[in-house]
Amino acid sequence: MSEVAVMNNGQEERIKALQTALAAVTEERDILRSSHERLRLELEMFKRRIFVAKAERVDTAQLELEFAQTLAVLDQISGELATCEPEPKEPKKKRKPTGRRDLSQAPLEEERVELSDPLFEDLVEKGQAEAIGFEESYKIMYKRGGMMASRCFALRTAPPVTASR
């Protein structure tokens, strides 16, 4: 029986070796099949790119004929439009002005108000500041009987004069 056991051992080893070889060949076959499928899809894509590009090309002679027909129709329409009178345009609406209003030109009663700053007036009298002029501003206000403009004057002064050495 020892001969049969040795024989079975040799056959089992050979079966295991054949099974591992079969697994390796099966794995290689699967890799080759997937590679073949990818290459086939890539070939189809290239064929589509070539044939679709040819199908999308346009005959320039045909385009020139269509352009000439369209140009003739446009010339005919422009001739008809030239004989028609143009529609009068609506005048543009004047926009509402923004910013300060010049109330000196408004037909309103004016009230004059002078604002004084005693500190700056003293500096001007002593010669430590210079009077430049008056700053004029307007305010609109309501007084019994209607609207009126309040005209305010404020003394403008320059910074104190410093002696340069």
PyRosetta script that sets phi, psi and omega in degrees:
from pyrosetta import init, pose_from_sequence

init()
pose = pose_from_sequence("MSEVAVMNNGQEERIKALQTALAAVTEERDILRSSHERLRLELEMFKRRIFVAKAERVDTAQLELEFAQTLAVLDQISGELATCEPEPKEPKKKRKPTGRRDLSQAPLEEERVELSDPLFEDLVEKGQAEAIGFEESYKIMYKRGGMMASRCFALRTAPPVTASR")
pose.set_psi(1, -22.4)
pose.set_omega(1, 179.5)
pose.set_phi(2, -64.0)
pose.set_psi(2, -31.4)
pose.set_omega(2, 177.0)
pose.set_phi(3, -68.4)
pose.set_psi(3, -38.8)
pose.set_omega(3, 179.5)
pose.set_phi(4, -67.3)
pose.set_psi(4, -39.2)
pose.set_omega(4, -179.6)
pose.set_phi(5, -66.7)
pose.set_psi(5, -39.2)
pose.set_omega(5, 178.9)
pose.set_phi(6, -66.5)
pose.set_psi(6, -40.0)
pose.set_omega(6, 179.4)
pose.set_phi(7, -65.1)
pose.set_psi(7, -42.9)
pose.set_omega(7, 178.2)
pose.set_phi(8, -64.4)
pose.set_psi(8, -38.5)
pose.set_omega(8, 177.8)
pose.set_phi(9, -61.9)
pose.set_psi(9, -43.5)
pose.set_omega(9, -179.9)
pose.set_phi(10, -66.0)
pose.set_psi(10, -38.5)
pose.set_omega(10, 179.0)
pose.set_phi(11, -69.9)
pose.set_psi(11, -39.8)
pose.set_omega(11, 179.0)
pose.set_phi(12, -63.7)
pose.set_psi(12, -40.6)
pose.set_omega(12, 178.2)
pose.set_phi(13, -64.4)
pose.set_psi(13, -40.9)
pose.set_omega(13, 179.9)
pose.set_phi(14, -66.6)
pose.set_psi(14, -37.6)
pose.set_omega(14, 178.5)
pose.set_phi(15, -64.2)
pose.set_psi(15, -43.5)
pose.set_omega(15, 179.3)
pose.set_phi(16, -63.6)
pose.set_psi(16, -40.8)
pose.set_omega(16, 179.5)
pose.set_phi(17, -65.1)
pose.set_psi(17, -42.0)
pose.set_omega(17, 178.6)
pose.set_phi(18, -66.2)
pose.set_psi(18, -37.6)
pose.set_omega(18, 178.2)
pose.set_phi(19, -65.4)
pose.set_psi(19, -42.0)
pose.set_omega(19, 177.7)
pose.set_phi(20, -66.7)
pose.set_psi(20, -37.5)
pose.set_omega(20, 177.2)
pose.set_phi(21, -65.6)
pose.set_psi(21, -40.9)
pose.set_omega(21, 178.2)
pose.set_phi(22, -62.9)
pose.set_psi(22, -41.2)
pose.set_omega(22, 179.0)
pose.set_phi(23, -64.1)
pose.set_psi(23, -40.3)
pose.set_omega(23, 179.6)
pose.set_phi(24, -65.9)
pose.set_psi(24, -42.6)
pose.set_omega(24, 179.8)
pose.set_phi(25, -67.2)
pose.set_psi(25, -38.9)
pose.set_omega(25, 178.5)
pose.set_phi(26, -63.9)
pose.set_psi(26, -42.7)
pose.set_omega(26, 178.5)
pose.set_phi(27, -63.1)
pose.set_psi(27, -42.8)
pose.set_omega(27, 179.3)
pose.set_phi(28, -64.9)
pose.set_psi(28, -39.1)
pose.set_omega(28, 177.8)
pose.set_phi(29, -62.1)
pose.set_psi(29, -42.9)
pose.set_omega(29, 179.1)
pose.set_phi(30, -63.3)
pose.set_psi(30, -40.8)
pose.set_omega(30, 177.8)
pose.set_phi(31, -63.1)
pose.set_psi(31, -43.9)
pose.set_omega(31, -179.9)
pose.set_phi(32, -66.1)
pose.set_psi(32, -37.3)
pose.set_omega(32, 178.3)
pose.set_phi(33, -64.5)
pose.set_psi(33, -44.5)
pose.set_omega(33, 180.0)
pose.set_phi(34, -66.1)
pose.set_psi(34, -37.3)
pose.set_omega(34, 177.1)
pose.set_phi(35, -64.7)
pose.set_psi(35, -42.1)
pose.set_omega(35, 178.4)
pose.set_phi(36, -62.0)
pose.set_psi(36, -41.9)
pose.set_omega(36, 179.8)
pose.set_phi(37, -64.2)
pose.set_psi(37, -43.8)
pose.set_omega(37, 178.0)
pose.set_phi(38, -62.1)
pose.set_psi(38, -42.5)
pose.set_omega(38, 179.5)
pose.set_phi(39, -65.9)
pose.set_psi(39, -37.6)
pose.set_omega(39, 178.1)
pose.set_phi(40, -64.4)
pose.set_psi(40, -42.6)
pose.set_omega(40, 178.4)
pose.set_phi(41, -64.9)
pose.set_psi(41, -39.6)
pose.set_omega(41, 179.0)
pose.set_phi(42, -65.2)
pose.set_psi(42, -39.4)
pose.set_omega(42, 177.4)
pose.set_phi(43, -63.3)
pose.set_psi(43, -41.6)
pose.set_omega(43, 177.4)
pose.set_phi(44, -62.4)
pose.set_psi(44, -40.7)
pose.set_omega(44, 179.5)
pose.set_phi(45, -63.3)
pose.set_psi(45, -43.4)
pose.set_omega(45, 178.8)
pose.set_phi(46, -63.8)
pose.set_psi(46, -40.0)
pose.set_omega(46, 178.1)
pose.set_phi(47, -61.7)
pose.set_psi(47, -43.3)
pose.set_omega(47, 179.0)
pose.set_phi(48, -61.6)
pose.set_psi(48, -43.1)
pose.set_omega(48, -179.6)
pose.set_phi(49, -61.2)
pose.set_psi(49, -41.8)
pose.set_omega(49, -179.2)
pose.set_phi(50, -68.5)
pose.set_psi(50, -50.6)
pose.set_omega(50, -173.5)
pose.set_phi(51, -74.1)
pose.set_psi(51, -35.6)
pose.set_omega(51, 178.7)
pose.set_phi(52, -68.1)
pose.set_psi(52, -38.5)
pose.set_omega(52, 178.2)
pose.set_phi(53, -62.7)
pose.set_psi(53, -38.3)
pose.set_omega(53, 177.8)
pose.set_phi(54, -68.4)
pose.set_psi(54, -38.4)
pose.set_omega(54, -178.3)
pose.set_phi(55, -69.5)
pose.set_psi(55, -29.1)
pose.set_omega(55, -178.1)
pose.set_phi(56, -84.2)
pose.set_psi(56, -9.6)
pose.set_omega(56, 178.7)
pose.set_phi(57, -66.7)
pose.set_psi(57, 140.7)
pose.set_omega(57, -175.1)
pose.set_phi(58, -111.8)
pose.set_psi(58, 142.3)
pose.set_omega(58, 178.0)
pose.set_phi(59, -76.5)
pose.set_psi(59, 120.2)
pose.set_omega(59, -177.0)
pose.set_phi(60, -67.6)
pose.set_psi(60, -30.4)
pose.set_omega(60, 178.5)
pose.set_phi(61, -63.9)
pose.set_psi(61, -41.1)
pose.set_omega(61, 178.3)
pose.set_phi(62, -64.5)
pose.set_psi(62, -41.0)
pose.set_omega(62, 178.0)
pose.set_phi(63, -63.5)
pose.set_psi(63, -40.3)
pose.set_omega(63, 178.7)
pose.set_phi(64, -62.7)
pose.set_psi(64, -39.5)
pose.set_omega(64, 177.3)
pose.set_phi(65, -63.1)
pose.set_psi(65, -46.1)
pose.set_omega(65, 179.5)
pose.set_phi(66, -64.2)
pose.set_psi(66, -37.8)
pose.set_omega(66, 179.3)
pose.set_phi(67, -66.0)
pose.set_psi(67, -41.0)
pose.set_omega(67, 179.4)
pose.set_phi(68, -63.8)
pose.set_psi(68, -41.0)
pose.set_omega(68, 178.9)
pose.set_phi(69, -64.4)
pose.set_psi(69, -44.6)
pose.set_omega(69, -180.0)
pose.set_phi(70, -64.5)
pose.set_psi(70, -39.2)
pose.set_omega(70, 178.6)
pose.set_phi(71, -64.7)
pose.set_psi(71, -38.5)
pose.set_omega(71, 178.2)
pose.set_phi(72, -64.9)
pose.set_psi(72, -41.4)
pose.set_omega(72, 178.3)
pose.set_phi(73, -64.0)
pose.set_psi(73, -41.8)
pose.set_omega(73, 179.0)
pose.set_phi(74, -64.2)
pose.set_psi(74, -39.9)
pose.set_omega(74, 177.3)
pose.set_phi(75, -62.8)
pose.set_psi(75, -40.5)
pose.set_omega(75, 179.1)
pose.set_phi(76, -64.4)
pose.set_psi(76, -43.3)
pose.set_omega(76, -179.9)
pose.set_phi(77, -66.5)
pose.set_psi(77, -40.6)
pose.set_omega(77, -179.7)
pose.set_phi(78, -66.1)
pose.set_psi(78, -32.1)
pose.set_omega(78, 175.6)
pose.set_phi(79, -66.0)
pose.set_psi(79, -38.3)
pose.set_omega(79, 178.3)
pose.set_phi(80, -69.3)
pose.set_psi(80, -37.4)
pose.set_omega(80, -179.6)
pose.set_phi(81, -69.7)
pose.set_psi(81, -30.4)
pose.set_omega(81, -179.3)
pose.set_phi(82, -68.2)
pose.set_psi(82, -31.2)
pose.set_omega(82, -179.9)
pose.set_phi(83, -78.4)
pose.set_psi(83, -22.3)
pose.set_omega(83, 179.6)
pose.set_phi(84, -76.9)
pose.set_psi(84, 149.6)
pose.set_omega(84, 176.9)
pose.set_phi(85, -80.6)
pose.set_psi(85, 139.5)
pose.set_omega(85, 178.1)
pose.set_phi(86, -70.8)
pose.set_psi(86, 146.5)
pose.set_omega(86, 179.7)
pose.set_phi(87, -74.3)
pose.set_psi(87, 139.9)
pose.set_omega(87, 178.9)
pose.set_phi(88, -67.4)
pose.set_psi(88, 138.8)
pose.set_omega(88, -179.4)
pose.set_phi(89, -86.4)
pose.set_psi(89, 145.2)
pose.set_omega(89, 176.6)
pose.set_phi(90, -74.9)
pose.set_psi(90, 137.1)
pose.set_omega(90, 178.4)
pose.set_phi(91, -65.7)
pose.set_psi(91, 144.5)
pose.set_omega(91, -179.4)
pose.set_phi(92, -70.6)
pose.set_psi(92, 140.3)
pose.set_omega(92, 178.0)
pose.set_phi(93, -75.2)
pose.set_psi(93, 137.9)
pose.set_omega(93, 179.9)
pose.set_phi(94, -73.8)
pose.set_psi(94, 131.9)
pose.set_omega(94, -178.7)
pose.set_phi(95, -75.0)
pose.set_psi(95, 149.0)
pose.set_omega(95, 177.7)
pose.set_phi(96, -69.8)
pose.set_psi(96, 128.6)
pose.set_omega(96, -177.8)
pose.set_phi(97, -68.3)
pose.set_psi(97, 150.3)
pose.set_omega(97, 178.1)
pose.set_phi(98, -115.5)
pose.set_psi(98, 159.8)
pose.set_omega(98, 178.5)
pose.set_phi(99, 98.5)
pose.set_psi(99, -166.8)
pose.set_omega(99, -177.7)
pose.set_phi(100, -76.5)
pose.set_psi(100, 143.6)
pose.set_omega(100, 175.4)
pose.set_phi(101, -89.7)
pose.set_psi(101, 144.7)
pose.set_omega(101, 175.9)
pose.set_phi(102, -90.0)
pose.set_psi(102, 97.2)
pose.set_omega(102, -175.8)
pose.set_phi(103, -77.1)
pose.set_psi(103, -7.0)
pose.set_omega(103, 178.0)
pose.set_phi(104, -68.5)
pose.set_psi(104, -24.6)
pose.set_omega(104, -179.6)
pose.set_phi(105, -93.4)
pose.set_psi(105, -8.0)
pose.set_omega(105, -179.0)
pose.set_phi(106, -76.9)
pose.set_psi(106, 143.6)
pose.set_omega(106, 179.6)
pose.set_phi(107, -79.7)
pose.set_psi(107, 63.1)
pose.set_omega(107, -179.0)
pose.set_phi(108, -120.3)
pose.set_psi(108, 153.9)
pose.set_omega(108, 174.3)
pose.set_phi(109, -68.2)
pose.set_psi(109, 139.5)
pose.set_omega(109, -178.2)
pose.set_phi(110, -111.3)
pose.set_psi(110, 143.9)
pose.set_omega(110, 174.1)
pose.set_phi(111, -123.1)
pose.set_psi(111, 124.7)
pose.set_omega(111, -176.4)
pose.set_phi(112, -91.0)
pose.set_psi(112, 129.4)
pose.set_omega(112, 179.3)
pose.set_phi(113, -127.9)
pose.set_psi(113, 125.3)
pose.set_omega(113, 177.4)
pose.set_phi(114, -107.3)
pose.set_psi(114, 125.2)
pose.set_omega(114, 178.2)
pose.set_phi(115, -101.0)
pose.set_psi(115, 131.1)
pose.set_omega(115, -179.2)
pose.set_phi(116, -125.0)
pose.set_psi(116, 149.0)
pose.set_omega(116, 176.1)
pose.set_phi(117, -120.0)
pose.set_psi(117, 106.1)
pose.set_omega(117, -175.0)
pose.set_phi(118, -58.4)
pose.set_psi(118, -33.8)
pose.set_omega(118, -179.3)
pose.set_phi(119, -62.2)
pose.set_psi(119, -49.0)
pose.set_omega(119, -179.9)
pose.set_phi(120, -69.3)
pose.set_psi(120, -34.4)
pose.set_omega(120, 177.7)
pose.set_phi(121, -63.8)
pose.set_psi(121, -38.3)
pose.set_omega(121, 177.0)
pose.set_phi(122, -65.3)
pose.set_psi(122, -41.0)
pose.set_omega(122, 179.1)
pose.set_phi(123, -63.5)
pose.set_psi(123, -36.9)
pose.set_omega(123, 178.7)
pose.set_phi(124, -68.1)
pose.set_psi(124, -41.3)
pose.set_omega(124, 179.8)
pose.set_phi(125, -65.2)
pose.set_psi(125, -35.2)
pose.set_omega(125, -179.7)
pose.set_phi(126, -80.3)
pose.set_psi(126, -12.2)
pose.set_omega(126, -179.6)
pose.set_phi(127, 87.2)
pose.set_psi(127, 11.2)
pose.set_omega(127, -179.7)
pose.set_phi(128, -88.5)
pose.set_psi(128, -12.7)
pose.set_omega(128, 176.6)
pose.set_phi(129, -140.4)
pose.set_psi(129, 162.2)
pose.set_omega(129, -176.7)
pose.set_phi(130, -118.0)
pose.set_psi(130, 132.0)
pose.set_omega(130, 177.0)
pose.set_phi(131, -80.7)
pose.set_psi(131, 123.2)
pose.set_omega(131, -178.0)
pose.set_phi(132, -92.2)
pose.set_psi(132, -40.9)
pose.set_omega(132, -178.2)
pose.set_phi(133, 165.5)
pose.set_psi(133, -157.8)
pose.set_omega(133, 179.7)
pose.set_phi(134, -116.2)
pose.set_psi(134, 143.0)
pose.set_omega(134, 174.4)
pose.set_phi(135, -97.5)
pose.set_psi(135, 127.2)
pose.set_omega(135, -174.5)
pose.set_phi(136, -109.2)
pose.set_psi(136, 133.5)
pose.set_omega(136, 176.2)
pose.set_phi(137, -141.6)
pose.set_psi(137, 155.4)
pose.set_omega(137, -178.4)
pose.set_phi(138, -121.4)
pose.set_psi(138, 147.2)
pose.set_omega(138, 171.8)
pose.set_phi(139, -136.1)
pose.set_psi(139, 140.9)
pose.set_omega(139, 176.6)
pose.set_phi(140, -94.5)
pose.set_psi(140, 139.5)
pose.set_omega(140, -177.3)
pose.set_phi(141, -146.3)
pose.set_psi(141, 162.4)
pose.set_omega(141, 179.3)
pose.set_phi(142, -104.2)
pose.set_psi(142, 131.9)
pose.set_omega(142, 175.4)
pose.set_phi(143, -128.9)
pose.set_psi(143, 149.1)
pose.set_omega(143, -177.9)
pose.set_phi(144, -50.5)
pose.set_psi(144, 123.6)
pose.set_omega(144, -178.5)
pose.set_phi(145, 107.4)
pose.set_psi(145, -8.5)
pose.set_omega(145, 177.1)
pose.set_phi(146, 142.9)
pose.set_psi(146, -173.8)
pose.set_omega(146, -177.9)
pose.set_phi(147, -82.1)
pose.set_psi(147, 154.5)
pose.set_omega(147, 175.2)
pose.set_phi(148, -149.5)
pose.set_psi(148, 161.6)
pose.set_omega(148, 179.9)
pose.set_phi(149, -105.8)
pose.set_psi(149, 132.9)
pose.set_omega(149, 176.7)
pose.set_phi(150, -100.8)
pose.set_psi(150, 120.2)
pose.set_omega(150, -177.6)
pose.set_phi(151, -104.4)
pose.set_psi(151, 114.5)
pose.set_omega(151, -176.0)
pose.set_phi(152, -106.1)
pose.set_psi(152, 136.0)
pose.set_omega(152, 175.6)
pose.set_phi(153, -117.7)
pose.set_psi(153, 132.6)
pose.set_omega(153, 176.5)
pose.set_phi(154, -130.1)
pose.set_psi(154, 139.4)
pose.set_omega(154, -178.8)
pose.set_phi(155, -71.3)
pose.set_psi(155, 131.3)
pose.set_omega(155, 176.6)
pose.set_phi(156, -103.6)
pose.set_psi(156, 133.4)
pose.set_omega(156, -179.6)
pose.set_phi(157, -127.5)
pose.set_psi(157, 155.0)
pose.set_omega(157, 175.0)
pose.set_phi(158, -89.1)
pose.set_psi(158, 162.6)
pose.set_omega(158, 178.4)
pose.set_phi(159, -60.5)
pose.set_psi(159, 159.1)
pose.set_omega(159, -179.2)
pose.set_phi(160, -54.0)
pose.set_psi(160, 140.7)
pose.set_omega(160, 179.8)
pose.set_phi(161, -78.3)
pose.set_psi(161, 128.2)
pose.set_omega(161, 178.4)
pose.set_phi(162, -111.4)
pose.set_psi(162, 142.2)
pose.set_omega(162, -180.0)
pose.set_phi(163, -78.4)
pose.set_psi(163, 127.6)
pose.set_omega(163, 179.4)
pose.set_phi(164, -93.2)
pose.set_psi(164, 137.6)
pose.set_omega(164, -178.1)
pose.set_phi(165, -110.6)
pose.dump_pdb("model.pdb")
